[in-house]
Amino acid sequence: MSRIFCLLGLILAGLLLHGPVQAADNFQMAQAGRWIKANPPPEADAAVADKPKAWAAQGERTCIKCHDQVTDRTIMFTAHGVKDDPATPMSNHACESCHGASPEHNDARPAKGELRPPVAVSFKGPMASPVPDRNHVCATCHMGDEHINWPGSQHQQADVACTDCHTLHTTRDPVLERSTEPQVCFTCHAEQRAESMQFSHHPLKEGKMSCSDCHATHGSGGPKLLKEMTANETCYACHPEQRGPFLWEHQPVRDDCMTCHKPHGSTQRGLLTMRDPFLCMTCHQTSRANHEGLLSGGNQLPGAAGVGSYNMLLSRGCENCHSKVHGSNAPSGGMLTH
């Protein structure tokens, strides 16, 4: 009998844990469905939708007659161009799976010097289609998993197109490569590019990490498109030693890492927002123990007679003594000195 009660308890616990997750997934899928309905494809007009689409009879060969550059043909060697996979664009209507049925473009015979009518969906150039039309093409396949938070995300609200970041006609998309991804992001985020070139920085230009190690570019529940719900949780992914719990906590550390650190780069060591002891002085301005909190007066200068805080101006500033700035587990570490 006890075994039966244990089994029933495990089943009930599983239902309680699975319920909120399933509800969250259902909510996200509903949000994605509403976004697709609100951003219909170009052919969604009733009069056009009832009209049968005139796909190119020869598939990609129709397009290659004119678009025969290496950069055009490279699509055949990418994941989108695998003809044996029924889920890929090339196995369905070839180029028109993404660019839409374009008989006016394919059948046109413009006079010399004139241009053909544009394809149904153009992703680049002066005749590029509206961003919602371009993104809808991508969303027909890429809407689940990591893309489920795209509707309502900061990039989506800023009218960013998928092809503003992704390059499809190449075997190696730069934004998917760790070493080249930051350069793609920096085309818009110039301030962060400048900060990453400063003395103290995360190893972006060294190729040891990339922007997507911290940011979920397709949408996130956290601020600033962070992968976690808070800045601290994002930082702890690489800096677990600072997570704690500590016997003696430094409260600003628990509140927000950004209180003291600049994530993209700084002119001070350790990505600090300003040089210590001046950083510490923004909070600690009262007299403590045997030294003043403020750097004022002659007794604060190196070489001053008597007991003073002159060592605060040398080497690592306050950390010369208070070395455990993130927290201490020493029973006598209330001053974060050890």
C-alpha positions as a printed NumPy array, in Angstrom:
array([[  0.   ,   0.   ,   0.   ],
       [  2.834,   2.373,   0.853],
       [  4.324,   1.787,  -2.599],
       [  1.038,   2.776,  -4.214],
       [  0.907,   6.013,  -2.207],
       [  4.53 ,   6.785,  -3.167],
       [  3.745,   6.217,  -6.854],
       [  0.668,   8.431,  -6.668],
       [  2.743,  11.119,  -4.948],
       [  5.36 ,  11.05 ,  -7.72 ],
       [  2.693,  11.315, -10.428],
       [  1.032,  14.262,  -8.64 ],
       [  4.383,  16.029,  -8.235],
       [  5.098,  15.529, -11.938],
       [  1.761,  17.033, -12.899],
       [  2.311,  20.027, -10.638],
       [  5.758,  20.67 , -12.106],
       [  4.759,  20.03 , -15.716],
       [  1.583,  22.11 , -15.579],
       [  3.157,  25.599, -15.383],
       [  5.748,  24.712, -18.03 ],
       [  3.083,  23.388, -20.389],
       [  0.96 ,  26.484, -19.765],
       [  3.916,  28.747, -20.534],
       [  4.629,  26.846, -23.761],
       [  0.973,  27.1  , -24.801],
       [  0.973,  30.834, -24.08 ],
       [  4.12 ,  31.375, -26.18 ],
       [  2.727,  29.357, -29.075],
       [ -0.489,  31.39 , -28.913],
       [  1.537,  34.605, -29.004],
       [  3.464,  33.347, -32.029],
       [  0.241,  32.401, -33.793],
       [ -1.251,  35.842, -33.208],
       [  1.899,  37.485, -34.587],
       [  1.752,  35.433, -37.805],
       [ -1.913,  36.345, -38.258],
       [ -1.091,  40.012, -37.713],
       [  1.76 ,  39.84 , -40.241],
       [  0.321,  37.925, -43.198],
       [  2.386,  37.161, -46.298],
       [  2.106,  39.411, -49.37 ],
       [ -0.327,  36.977, -51.02 ],
       [ -2.77 ,  37.023, -48.074],
       [ -5.246,  39.314, -49.838],
       [ -8.378,  37.26 , -50.543],
       [ -8.403,  38.041, -54.273],
       [ -4.774,  37.012, -54.605],
       [ -5.023,  33.998, -52.32 ],
       [ -7.748,  32.426, -54.501],
       [ -5.58 ,  32.799, -57.575],
       [ -3.364,  29.737, -58.226],
       [  0.324,  30.518, -57.938],
       [  2.383,  30.21 , -61.113],
       [  5.573,  28.589, -59.875],
       [  8.58 ,  28.47 , -62.144],
       [  8.343,  25.248, -64.141],
       [ 12.086,  24.548, -64.012],
       [ 12.599,  25.531, -60.407],
       [ 16.025,  26.955, -59.586],
       [ 17.195,  26.52 , -63.186],
       [ 14.827,  29.31 , -64.195],
       [ 16.581,  31.675, -61.796],
       [ 20.138,  30.536, -62.51 ],
       [ 19.788,  31.564, -66.161],
       [ 20.286,  35.16 , -64.984],
       [ 21.439,  34.831, -61.396],
       [ 24.523,  32.824, -62.242],
       [ 27.091,  34.481, -60.004],
       [ 28.962,  32.41 , -57.423],
       [ 27.18 ,  34.282, -54.641],
       [ 23.841,  33.248, -56.154],
       [ 24.705,  29.58 , -56.657],
       [ 26.187,  29.119, -53.18 ],
       [ 22.687,  28.66 , -51.751],
       [ 22.787,  25.147, -53.23 ],
       [ 25.542,  24.203, -50.777],
       [ 23.777,  25.416, -47.633],
       [ 21.205,  23.801, -45.34 ],
       [ 18.458,  25.618, -47.286],
       [ 19.598,  24.057, -50.543],
       [ 19.462,  20.341, -49.65 ],
       [ 17.034,  18.911, -52.187],
       [ 16.787,  15.501, -50.476],
       [ 15.292,  17.041, -47.335],
       [ 11.551,  17.704, -47.832],
       [ 11.649,  20.45 , -45.197],
       [ 14.062,  22.69 , -47.106],
       [ 13.035,  25.478, -49.502],
       [ 15.004,  23.98 , -52.394],
       [ 13.098,  20.694, -52.222],
       [  9.75 ,  22.476, -52.603],
       [  9.61 ,  25.427, -54.992],
       [ 13.348,  26.126, -55.027],
       [ 14.195,  29.837, -54.952],
       [ 10.518,  30.792, -55.038],
       [  9.89 ,  29.004, -51.734],
       [ 11.363,  32.105, -50.115],
       [ 11.053,  34.732, -52.851],
       [  7.459,  33.824, -53.694],
       [  5.892,  32.887, -57.029],
       [  7.059,  35.592, -59.425],
       [  5.761,  34.964, -62.97 ],
       [  5.844,  38.687, -63.806],
       [  9.542,  38.737, -62.969],
       [ 10.373,  35.439, -64.702],
       [  8.406,  36.05 , -67.902],
       [  9.255,  39.707, -68.395],
       [ 11.256,  40.713, -71.438],
       [ 12.239,  44.298, -70.639],
       [ 13.774,  46.543, -73.231],
       [ 17.478,  47.216, -73.054],
       [ 18.305,  49.398, -70.075],
       [ 15.057,  48.641, -68.262],
       [ 14.689,  46.467, -65.184],
       [ 12.435,  43.481, -64.676],
       [  9.577,  43.769, -62.2  ],
       [ 10.765,  42.732, -58.725],
       [ 10.145,  39.266, -57.346],
       [  7.25 ,  38.813, -54.938],
       [  9.56 ,  39.056, -51.908],
       [ 12.929,  40.752, -52.297],
       [ 15.262,  40.606, -49.294],
       [ 18.006,  43.036, -50.32 ],
       [ 18.624,  46.084, -52.459],
       [ 16.623,  49.194, -53.314],
       [ 13.501,  47.163, -54.151],
       [ 13.515,  45.214, -50.89 ],
       [ 10.08 ,  44.219, -49.63 ],
       [  8.682,  45.605, -46.364],
       [ 10.281,  44.091, -43.26 ],
       [  7.11 ,  42.243, -42.092],
       [  6.85 ,  40.532, -45.496],
       [ 10.484,  39.445, -45.394],
       [ 10.303,  38.233, -41.807],
       [  7.08 ,  36.349, -42.461],
       [  8.887,  34.161, -44.991],
       [ 11.462,  33.165, -42.377],
       [  8.832,  32.744, -39.657],
       [  6.951,  30.117, -41.681],
       [  9.776,  27.695, -40.772],
       [ 11.676,  29.393, -37.953],
       [  9.149,  30.211, -35.244],
       [  9.604,  27.583, -32.529],
       [ 12.43 ,  26.916, -30.071],
       [ 14.744,  29.931, -29.678],
       [ 12.654,  32.047, -32.082],
       [  9.441,  31.776, -30.096],
       [ 10.132,  35.04 , -28.254],
       [ 10.639,  37.035, -31.466],
       [  7.103,  38.549, -31.531],
       [  7.265,  41.631, -29.35 ],
       [ 11.028,  41.487, -28.87 ],
       [ 13.16 ,  44.625, -29.046],
       [ 14.595,  43.719, -32.438],
       [ 11.161,  42.946, -33.868],
       [  9.743,  46.226, -32.545],
       [ 12.723,  48.089, -34.024],
       [ 11.736,  46.783, -37.481],
       [ 14.845,  44.625, -37.828],
       [ 14.664,  42.134, -40.699],
       [ 16.101,  38.638, -40.393],
       [ 18.312,  39.343, -43.397],
       [ 19.721,  42.449, -41.728],
       [ 21.75 ,  40.023, -39.614],
       [ 21.7  ,  36.727, -41.505],
       [ 23.344,  36.024, -44.865],
       [ 21.621,  33.11 , -46.576],
       [ 23.543,  32.705, -49.831],
       [ 26.718,  31.559, -48.101],
       [ 27.932,  28.322, -46.591],
       [ 29.083,  30.13 , -43.437],
       [ 26.71 ,  32.78 , -42.145],
       [ 28.919,  35.395, -40.39 ],
       [ 26.412,  35.953, -37.592],
       [ 26.529,  32.226, -36.745],
       [ 30.326,  32.157, -36.439],
       [ 31.802,  33.042, -33.05 ],
       [ 34.696,  34.996, -34.551],
       [ 32.59 ,  37.129, -36.925],
       [ 29.29 ,  37.488, -35.05 ],
       [ 30.326,  40.633, -33.092],
       [ 31.131,  42.499, -36.319],
       [ 27.582,  41.861, -37.543],
       [ 26.126,  43.191, -34.277],
       [ 28.455,  46.197, -34.323],
       [ 26.991,  47.415, -37.623],
       [ 24.109,  48.748, -35.51 ],
       [ 25.559,  48.806, -31.999],
       [ 28.407,  51.266, -32.538],
       [ 28.625,  52.326, -28.891],
       [ 29.199,  48.745, -27.777],
       [ 31.835,  48.329, -30.482],
       [ 33.759,  51.324, -29.128],
       [ 33.532,  49.996, -25.573],
       [ 34.784,  46.556, -26.631],
       [ 37.988,  48.18 , -27.905],
       [ 38.843,  49.693, -24.537],
       [ 41.628,  48.53 , -22.239],
       [ 39.418,  46.266, -20.129],
       [ 36.951,  44.201, -22.153],
       [ 35.393,  40.812, -22.574],
       [ 37.367,  38.669, -25.071],
       [ 35.175,  39.431, -28.082],
       [ 37.895,  40.541, -30.477],
       [ 40.037,  37.615, -29.327],
       [ 37.291,  35.264, -30.528],
       [ 36.84 ,  33.568, -27.136],
       [ 33.22 ,  34.661, -26.756],
       [ 30.493,  36.325, -28.786],
       [ 27.484,  38.564, -28.235],
       [ 25.091,  35.599, -28.17 ],
       [ 26.865,  34.178, -25.119],
       [ 25.027,  36.855, -23.109],
       [ 22.197,  38.028, -25.376],
       [ 19.258,  36.14 , -26.896],
       [ 18.975,  38.078, -30.128],
       [ 15.606,  36.596, -31.129],
       [ 13.886,  37.663, -27.92 ],
       [ 14.114,  37.149, -24.192],
       [ 12.116,  37.495, -21.014],
       [ 14.947,  39.449, -19.434],
       [ 16.094,  43.056, -19.954],
       [ 18.342,  44.091, -22.855],
       [ 17.67 ,  40.772, -24.606],
       [ 19.763,  38.961, -21.975],
       [ 19.659,  35.171, -22.066],
       [ 18.678,  35.031, -18.387],
       [ 15.997,  36.93 , -16.504],
       [ 18.508,  39.228, -14.756],
       [ 21.968,  40.618, -15.43 ],
       [ 23.365,  38.78 , -12.409],
       [ 22.129,  35.381, -13.575],
       [ 23.677,  36.047, -16.987],
       [ 27.029,  36.942, -15.401],
       [ 26.975,  33.885, -13.121],
       [ 26.923,  31.615, -16.161],
       [ 30.635,  32.377, -16.582],
       [ 31.462,  33.701, -13.084],
       [ 29.895,  31.117, -10.736],
       [ 32.42 ,  31.872,  -7.999],
       [ 30.69 ,  35.221,  -7.466],
       [ 27.218,  33.715,  -7.041],
       [ 27.498,  32.765,  -3.375],
       [ 25.732,  32.324,  -1.05 ],
       [ 28.186,  34.095,   1.238],
       [ 28.242,  34.357,   4.987],
       [ 29.021,  38.065,   4.6  ],
       [ 27.417,  39.611,   1.538],
       [ 28.247,  42.853,  -0.243],
       [ 24.764,  44.134,  -0.956],
       [ 25.463,  45.94 ,  -4.267],
       [ 26.772,  42.63 ,  -5.638],
       [ 23.489,  40.934,  -4.814],
       [ 21.489,  43.79 ,  -6.349],
       [ 23.111,  44.198,  -9.745],
       [ 26.57 ,  43.514, -11.17 ],
       [ 26.146,  46.639, -13.311],
       [ 26.37 ,  48.776, -10.165],
       [ 30.144,  48.459, -10.362],
       [ 30.897,  46.916, -13.762],
       [ 30.446,  47.948, -17.406],
       [ 29.753,  44.781, -19.409],
       [ 31.059,  45.846, -22.818],
       [ 34.311,  47.526, -21.857],
       [ 35.933,  50.057, -19.573],
       [ 39.051,  52.17 , -19.227],
       [ 39.5  ,  50.696, -15.73 ],
       [ 40.626,  47.225, -14.698],
       [ 38.044,  44.526, -14.173],
       [ 35.447,  46.335, -16.298],
       [ 34.87 ,  48.754, -13.41 ],
       [ 32.718,  51.81 , -14.029],
       [ 35.383,  54.051, -12.425],
       [ 38.716,  53.775, -10.685],
       [ 38.727,  52.68 ,  -7.07 ],
       [ 38.777,  54.011,  -4.397],
       [ 36.461,  56.549,  -6.053],
       [ 34.041,  53.766,  -7.017],
       [ 33.812,  52.622,  -3.41 ],
       [ 33.37 ,  56.216,  -2.257],
       [ 30.095,  56.517,  -4.172],
       [ 28.566,  54.47 ,  -1.32 ],
       [ 31.105,  54.541,   1.515],
       [ 31.528,  58.171,   2.553],
       [ 31.497,  57.965,   6.355],
       [ 34.362,  57.461,   8.794],
       [ 35.039,  53.842,   9.62 ],
       [ 37.45 ,  52.216,  12.068],
       [ 40.864,  53.851,  11.616],
       [ 40.361,  55.733,   8.367],
       [ 37.976,  58.127,   6.713],
       [ 35.753,  57.095,   3.866],
       [ 36.501,  60.221,   1.871],
       [ 39.877,  60.983,   0.286],
       [ 40.302,  64.451,   1.728],
       [ 43.014,  66.103,   3.765],
       [ 46.737,  65.654,   3.914],
       [ 46.562,  62.552,   6.103],
       [ 45.217,  60.642,   3.087],
       [ 48.366,  61.129,   1.004],
       [ 51.076,  58.45 ,   0.706],
       [ 53.75 ,  58.936,   3.358],
       [ 51.505,  60.798,   5.799],
       [ 52.405,  60.376,   9.458],
       [ 50.253,  58.308,  11.738],
       [ 47.53 ,  55.829,  10.972],
       [ 45.559,  56.855,   7.933],
       [ 44.029,  55.557,   4.709],
       [ 46.883,  56.575,   2.449],
       [ 47.109,  53.009,   1.117],
       [ 43.727,  53.595,  -0.523],
       [ 45.474,  55.618,  -3.22 ],
       [ 47.993,  52.925,  -4.117],
       [ 47.809,  49.702,  -6.13 ],
       [ 44.263,  48.274,  -5.958],
       [ 42.839,  50.975,  -3.715],
       [ 40.335,  49.736,  -1.147],
       [ 40.936,  46.161,  -2.279],
       [ 44.413,  46.305,  -0.753],
       [ 42.584,  45.437,   2.457],
       [ 38.987,  44.618,   1.505],
       [ 39.923,  41.937,  -1.016],
       [ 36.671,  39.934,  -0.861],
       [ 34.496,  42.585,  -2.475],
       [ 31.965,  40.06 ,  -3.794],
       [ 31.445,  38.421,  -0.405],
       [ 33.262,  36.445,   2.274],
       [ 32.704,  33.107,   3.975],
       [ 35.257,  33.736,   6.726],
       [ 33.629,  33.858,  10.194],
       [ 35.524,  37.08 ,  10.876],
       [ 35.096,  38.483,   7.354],
       [ 32.452,  41.056,   8.161],
       [ 34.61 ,  43.823,   6.67 ],
       [ 35.241,  41.69 ,   3.553],
       [ 38.963,  41.655,   4.313],
       [ 39.412,  37.884,   4.02 ]])
